[in-house]
Amino acid sequence: MGKRYFCDYCDRSFQDNLHNRKKHLNGVQHLRAKRAWYDLFRDAAAILQEEQSKKPCRKFLQTGQCDFGSDCRFSHMTEQDLEKLSAQVQGEQRLRELRQEGAEIPPGTIENWLEKRAKRLSATQSNSALPEKPTPFQYPPGWPPLQELPPSLRAPPPGGWPVPPGLQWG
């Protein structure tokens, strides 16, 4: 039993000899898988430039499908897709220019948000003379019914959990 070659692009293995490896590396499936892998890492500007130079695919526009898929020499992007991609490219260029100029980009940190929230809450609490009613507990949308939830995920009773007499921890 000889050594086996595993191709990460194609996710398959075969007997490792010169003929088999050469045949696989020049094969259509391998070349498509390799191109698809590298396409994942292309920047938006390169994709936009390539898509703008292509004519729209009539088959894709009519049926929503194209037999050639990513190998089609025509564009499968709509005008809205191209506009979104163009906006993304412009945003990336502005960000790059700001970094080159040395301008500080405001960090959207959680600490800043928490400080602003605390100030806002303290201002509203000092302004309100009436005590606020506590909001009723609500489960997040999409959760199963209350009966199906484990006890650890159920809301506590209104007065809190009952403490049995003589309970000692530790």
C-alpha positions as CSV (number, residue, x, y, z in Angstrom):
1,M,0.0,0.0,0.0
2,G,1.6,3.3,-1.2
3,K,1.3,6.8,0.1
4,R,-1.8,8.8,-0.6
5,Y,-2.0,12.4,-1.6
6,F,-4.8,14.5,0.0
7,C,-6.0,17.6,-1.9
8,D,-7.3,20.3,0.5
9,Y,-9.0,22.2,-2.3
10,C,-11.0,19.2,-3.5
11,D,-11.3,17.4,-0.2
12,R,-10.3,14.0,-1.8
13,S,-7.3,11.7,-1.7
14,F,-5.7,9.4,-4.3
15,Q,-2.6,7.3,-4.7
16,D,0.4,9.6,-4.7
17,N,2.4,9.1,-7.9
18,L,3.6,11.5,-10.5
19,H,0.9,10.6,-13.1
20,N,-2.0,10.7,-10.7
21,R,-0.9,14.0,-9.1
22,K,-0.3,15.7,-12.4
23,K,-3.6,14.5,-13.8
24,H,-5.4,15.8,-10.7
25,L,-3.7,19.1,-10.5
26,N,-4.5,19.8,-14.2
27,G,-8.1,18.6,-13.8
28,V,-11.1,20.8,-14.2
29,Q,-12.6,20.0,-10.8
30,H,-9.3,20.8,-9.0
31,L,-8.9,24.1,-10.9
32,R,-12.5,25.1,-10.2
33,A,-12.1,24.3,-6.5
34,K,-8.8,26.1,-6.3
35,R,-10.2,29.2,-8.0
36,A,-13.3,29.1,-5.7
37,W,-11.0,29.0,-2.7
38,Y,-8.9,32.0,-3.8
39,D,-12.0,33.9,-4.8
40,L,-13.1,33.9,-1.1
41,F,-10.1,36.2,-0.3
42,R,-10.4,38.7,-3.1
43,D,-11.1,42.3,-2.1
44,A,-14.2,44.1,-3.1
45,A,-12.5,46.4,-5.5
46,A,-11.2,43.5,-7.6
47,I,-14.6,41.9,-7.7
48,L,-16.3,45.2,-8.6
49,Q,-13.8,45.9,-11.4
50,E,-14.3,42.4,-12.9
51,E,-18.1,42.4,-12.6
52,Q,-18.4,45.9,-14.2
53,S,-16.4,44.8,-17.2
54,K,-18.8,41.8,-17.8
55,K,-22.2,42.0,-19.6
56,P,-25.2,40.8,-17.7
57,C,-26.1,37.1,-18.1
58,R,-29.4,36.8,-20.0
59,K,-30.1,33.3,-18.8
60,F,-29.5,34.3,-15.2
61,L,-31.7,37.4,-15.5
62,Q,-34.6,35.4,-17.1
63,T,-34.6,32.3,-15.0
64,G,-32.5,33.1,-11.9
65,Q,-30.1,30.2,-12.7
66,C,-27.2,29.7,-15.0
67,D,-25.8,26.4,-16.1
68,F,-22.3,27.8,-16.0
69,G,-22.5,29.0,-12.4
70,S,-19.3,30.8,-11.3
71,D,-17.6,29.9,-14.6
72,C,-20.0,32.0,-16.6
73,R,-18.3,34.8,-18.5
74,F,-21.2,37.1,-18.0
75,S,-22.2,38.9,-14.8
76,H,-24.8,37.5,-12.4
77,M,-24.9,40.6,-10.3
78,T,-27.9,42.9,-10.4
79,E,-27.7,46.7,-10.4
80,Q,-28.5,46.8,-6.6
81,D,-25.7,44.3,-6.0
82,L,-23.2,46.4,-8.0
83,E,-24.3,49.5,-6.1
84,K,-23.8,47.8,-2.7
85,L,-20.4,46.6,-3.8
86,S,-19.5,50.0,-5.0
87,A,-20.5,51.6,-1.7
88,Q,-18.4,49.0,0.1
89,V,-15.4,49.8,-2.0
90,Q,-15.8,53.5,-1.4
91,G,-16.1,52.9,2.3
92,E,-12.9,50.8,2.3
93,Q,-11.1,53.5,0.4
94,R,-12.2,56.2,2.8
95,L,-11.1,54.1,5.7
96,R,-7.7,53.5,4.1
97,E,-7.3,57.2,3.4
98,L,-8.1,58.1,7.0
99,R,-5.6,55.6,8.2
100,Q,-2.9,57.0,5.9
101,E,-3.6,60.6,7.0
102,G,-3.2,59.5,10.6
103,A,-6.7,60.6,11.6
104,E,-8.1,58.8,14.6
105,I,-10.9,56.6,13.8
106,P,-13.3,56.6,16.7
107,P,-13.3,53.2,18.3
108,G,-16.8,52.0,18.9
109,T,-15.9,50.4,22.2
110,I,-18.3,48.9,24.7
111,E,-16.9,51.1,27.4
112,N,-17.9,54.3,25.6
113,W,-21.4,52.9,25.1
114,L,-21.7,51.9,28.7
115,E,-20.6,55.4,29.9
116,K,-23.1,57.1,27.7
117,R,-25.8,54.7,28.8
118,A,-25.0,55.3,32.5
119,K,-25.2,59.1,32.0
120,R,-28.5,58.8,30.2
121,L,-30.0,56.5,32.8
122,S,-28.8,58.7,35.7
123,A,-30.3,61.8,33.9
124,T,-33.7,60.1,33.4
125,Q,-33.8,58.8,37.0
126,S,-33.0,62.2,38.5
127,N,-35.7,63.9,36.2
128,S,-38.4,61.4,37.1
129,A,-40.2,62.0,40.4
130,L,-42.4,59.0,40.2
131,P,-40.8,55.6,40.8
132,E,-40.8,53.5,37.7
133,K,-42.7,50.2,37.6
134,P,-40.5,47.2,37.0
135,T,-41.0,45.9,33.5
136,P,-42.6,42.4,33.4
137,F,-40.2,39.6,32.6
138,Q,-40.5,38.4,29.0
139,Y,-38.8,35.4,27.4
140,P,-36.9,36.1,24.2
141,P,-38.8,35.5,20.9
142,G,-38.3,32.1,19.5
143,W,-37.9,30.2,22.8
144,P,-39.9,27.1,23.4
145,P,-43.0,27.2,25.6
146,L,-42.5,27.6,29.4
147,Q,-43.3,24.0,30.1
148,E,-40.5,22.8,27.9
149,L,-37.8,25.0,29.4
150,P,-35.4,23.5,32.0
151,P,-35.7,25.0,35.5
152,S,-32.5,27.0,35.1
153,L,-34.0,29.0,32.2
154,R,-37.4,29.7,33.8
155,A,-38.1,33.1,35.3
156,P,-38.0,33.3,39.2
157,P,-41.3,33.5,41.0
158,P,-42.5,37.1,41.9
159,G,-41.3,36.9,45.5
160,G,-38.1,35.1,44.7
161,W,-37.2,31.4,45.2
162,P,-38.4,30.0,48.6
163,V,-35.5,29.3,51.0
164,P,-36.1,26.0,52.9
165,P,-35.6,26.4,56.7
166,G,-32.3,25.1,58.0
167,L,-30.6,25.3,54.6
168,Q,-26.8,25.5,54.9
169,W,-24.4,26.1,52.0
170,G,-20.9,24.6,51.8
